[in-house]
Amino acid sequence: MRIRAEHLNYTYNPGTEFAVQALKDVSLTIEEGEFFGVVGHTGSGKSTFIQHLNGLILQPSAQKKYKPKKPKKGAPVPPPSLLHVGDFDLLDKKTDFRALRAKVGMVFQYPEHQLFAETVFDDVAFGLKNFAKEPLKGETVERAVKDALETVGLDYAAIKDRSPFDLSGGQKRRVAIAGVIVTRPEVLVLDEPAAGLDPLGKRELMSLLHRLHADWCKTVVFVSHDMDEVAQNCSRVAVFADGGVKYTLTPRELFSRFGDLEELGLELPAAAKVARLLHEKGIDIESDCTPDGFADAAAAYLSSLRKETPAQPRDGEGGQA
């Protein structure tokens, strides 16, 4: 499912003294199959944007009571907005948002806080039953829940009847993700999925997301403040600032813009920080800003220096006879 937004705007509390424009003329395309990153400082609009993708936030035109207003005489006509996820038009109130939410799964920050049922089975099955147009047979539900739990690396038989609140933090997070992917969404959207995890937990979670991307969900979109995480995992990155999209670039292109990122209040990945220090000393090493990529680029740079430097004669060699 291709995601396409054009001239998208959104204001919280419109028409009041508390009105805040969170999105300003956002245009962005996420191609099917991408592992796509969304970054930006707090209040930049990134979370508001991703919550549009499965209709958690609806544009005014998509709300049941919407009636278009006549433009004021002489006022400039704004460009038409567009928001499509696959074949779903998210600006149309006739859209089947229930069907959309089965296709676009949303995992919030600290997803274990979404757990609520008495057993792991009931928690994971809830989304499947909620989005189904017709009642599902017990065997169908059991098979889907089993597949989802095993896909996130949990033992179905050992865990299905346990209370989700008795699990470890890592297990809770995996159960919460299983509850989202149980409908087999084509797009998986995650807001800071690795927040609060230690380095090992982060690596395990990102490995899980890549397995889901390969075998379960065609497209992954995730918000992160961890630029190393973004550099190592994303095909492209959208940078939000002041409600708009400042850049849409590959990690390599993005993290070469040292000064621009500082102005936006964003950290650099560790490899990019080292590359910047070397650049200031006149040494340019171009890499993809991942640790392995930087190490390979640095090794290639050193190898080129050795080839350019002629070998020095050893003591006693090369002199006059």
LOVEX-891605 format. One record per residue (C-alpha): x, y, z. Coordinates in steps of 0.5 Angstrom, whole numbers. Layout:
LOVEX-891605
X, Y, Z
...
END
This chain:
LOVEX-891605
0, 0, 0
3, 7, -2
2, 12, 2
1, 19, -1
0, 26, 3
-1, 33, -1
-2, 39, 2
-4, 36, 9
-6, 41, 14
-9, 40, 21
-11, 44, 27
-12, 42, 34
-18, 46, 37
-20, 50, 31
-24, 56, 32
-21, 57, 40
-16, 61, 43
-12, 54, 44
-12, 53, 37
-5, 50, 35
-3, 48, 27
0, 42, 28
1, 40, 20
3, 45, 15
2, 44, 8
5, 37, 9
7, 33, 2
10, 26, 3
10, 20, -1
12, 13, 2
13, 7, -3
10, 0, -1
16, -4, 1
20, 2, 5
23, 1, 12
21, 9, 13
24, 13, 19
20, 20, 21
24, 24, 26
24, 31, 29
24, 35, 35
18, 35, 40
12, 39, 37
15, 38, 30
8, 35, 28
11, 28, 27
6, 24, 31
0, 28, 29
2, 26, 22
3, 18, 23
-4, 18, 27
-7, 20, 21
-5, 14, 17
-10, 9, 20
-15, 15, 22
-14, 16, 29
-14, 23, 27
-19, 25, 22
-19, 31, 17
-25, 35, 18
-27, 33, 11
-27, 26, 14
-32, 27, 19
-39, 25, 19
-42, 32, 21
-37, 36, 16
-40, 41, 11
-35, 45, 6
-35, 52, 8
-36, 57, 2
-29, 61, 1
-29, 68, 3
-29, 73, -3
-22, 75, -5
-19, 70, -1
-14, 66, -4
-16, 59, -6
-11, 54, -2
-9, 48, -6
-13, 41, -5
-11, 37, 0
-10, 29, -1
-9, 23, 3
-9, 16, 1
-6, 10, 4
-7, 5, -2
-14, 5, -5
-17, 9, 2
-18, 16, 1
-17, 19, 8
-21, 25, 7
-27, 22, 5
-32, 21, 10
-35, 15, 6
-28, 11, 7
-29, 5, 11
-24, 7, 17
-25, 0, 20
-23, -4, 14
-17, 1, 14
-15, 0, 21
-14, -7, 20
-9, -6, 14
-5, 0, 18
-3, -3, 25
-1, 2, 30
4, 1, 35
4, 7, 40
10, 9, 45
11, 4, 51
6, -1, 47
5, -5, 54
1, 0, 56
-4, -2, 51
-5, -9, 55
-12, -9, 58
-15, -16, 58
-15, -22, 63
-10, -27, 59
-5, -26, 53
-10, -30, 48
-16, -25, 49
-11, -19, 49
-8, -21, 42
-15, -23, 39
-19, -17, 41
-16, -13, 35
-18, -19, 30
-25, -20, 33
-26, -12, 33
-24, -11, 26
-28, -17, 23
-34, -16, 19
-37, -22, 21
-36, -27, 27
-30, -31, 27
-30, -38, 28
-26, -40, 34
-21, -44, 30
-20, -38, 26
-18, -34, 32
-14, -39, 35
-10, -40, 29
-9, -32, 28
-7, -31, 35
-2, -37, 35
1, -35, 29
2, -27, 31
5, -29, 38
10, -34, 35
12, -29, 30
14, -24, 35
18, -30, 39
13, -32, 44
11, -39, 46
4, -40, 45
2, -46, 49
6, -43, 55
4, -36, 55
-3, -36, 52
-7, -37, 59
-3, -32, 63
-4, -25, 65
-1, -20, 61
1, -16, 67
5, -22, 70
10, -22, 64
17, -19, 63
17, -12, 60
20, -15, 54
15, -20, 53
9, -15, 54
12, -11, 49
12, -17, 44
5, -19, 46
2, -11, 45
6, -12, 38
2, -19, 37
-4, -15, 38
-3, -11, 32
0, -15, 27
-6, -21, 28
-10, -18, 23
-4, -18, 18
-3, -11, 17
0, -9, 10
3, -3, 14
6, -3, 21
7, 4, 24
11, 5, 30
12, 11, 35
18, 10, 39
18, 3, 39
25, 2, 42
23, 7, 48
26, 5, 55
29, -1, 52
37, -3, 54
42, -4, 48
40, -11, 47
33, -10, 48
33, -5, 42
37, -10, 38
32, -15, 39
26, -11, 37
29, -8, 31
31, -15, 29
24, -17, 30
21, -11, 26
26, -13, 20
23, -20, 20
16, -17, 20
18, -13, 15
20, -19, 11
15, -24, 12
9, -20, 15
8, -13, 14
10, -10, 7
11, -3, 9
14, -1, 16
14, 7, 18
17, 9, 25
18, 15, 29
25, 15, 33
29, 20, 37
35, 15, 36
39, 17, 30
43, 11, 30
37, 7, 30
35, 11, 24
41, 11, 20
42, 3, 21
35, 1, 19
31, 6, 15
31, 6, 7
29, 14, 7
28, 19, 13
23, 25, 13
25, 30, 18
19, 34, 21
20, 41, 23
15, 46, 25
9, 42, 23
12, 41, 16
17, 36, 12
24, 39, 12
27, 34, 8
26, 27, 5
33, 24, 4
36, 17, 5
40, 17, 12
47, 18, 8
44, 24, 5
41, 26, 11
47, 25, 16
52, 29, 12
48, 35, 13
51, 37, 20
49, 44, 20
42, 43, 18
41, 38, 23
44, 42, 29
39, 48, 27
33, 43, 27
35, 40, 34
37, 33, 32
43, 29, 34
48, 26, 29
49, 18, 29
56, 16, 33
59, 15, 26
57, 22, 23
59, 25, 29
66, 22, 28
66, 24, 21
64, 31, 22
70, 31, 27
75, 28, 21
72, 33, 16
74, 39, 21
81, 37, 20
81, 36, 13
79, 28, 12
73, 27, 9
70, 20, 10
64, 18, 6
60, 13, 9
52, 11, 11
53, 13, 18
52, 6, 21
58, 3, 25
60, -2, 20
59, 2, 14
64, 8, 17
69, 2, 19
69, 0, 12
70, 7, 9
75, 9, 14
79, 2, 12
78, 4, 5
81, 11, 6
87, 9, 10
88, 4, 4
88, 9, -1
93, 13, 3
98, 7, 3
98, 6, -4
99, 14, -5
105, 14, -1
111, 11, -4
115, 6, 0
121, 8, 4
127, 5, 3
130, 1, 9
136, 3, 13
142, 0, 8
138, 0, 2
138, 4, -4
144, 8, -3
150, 9, -7
155, 2, -8
END
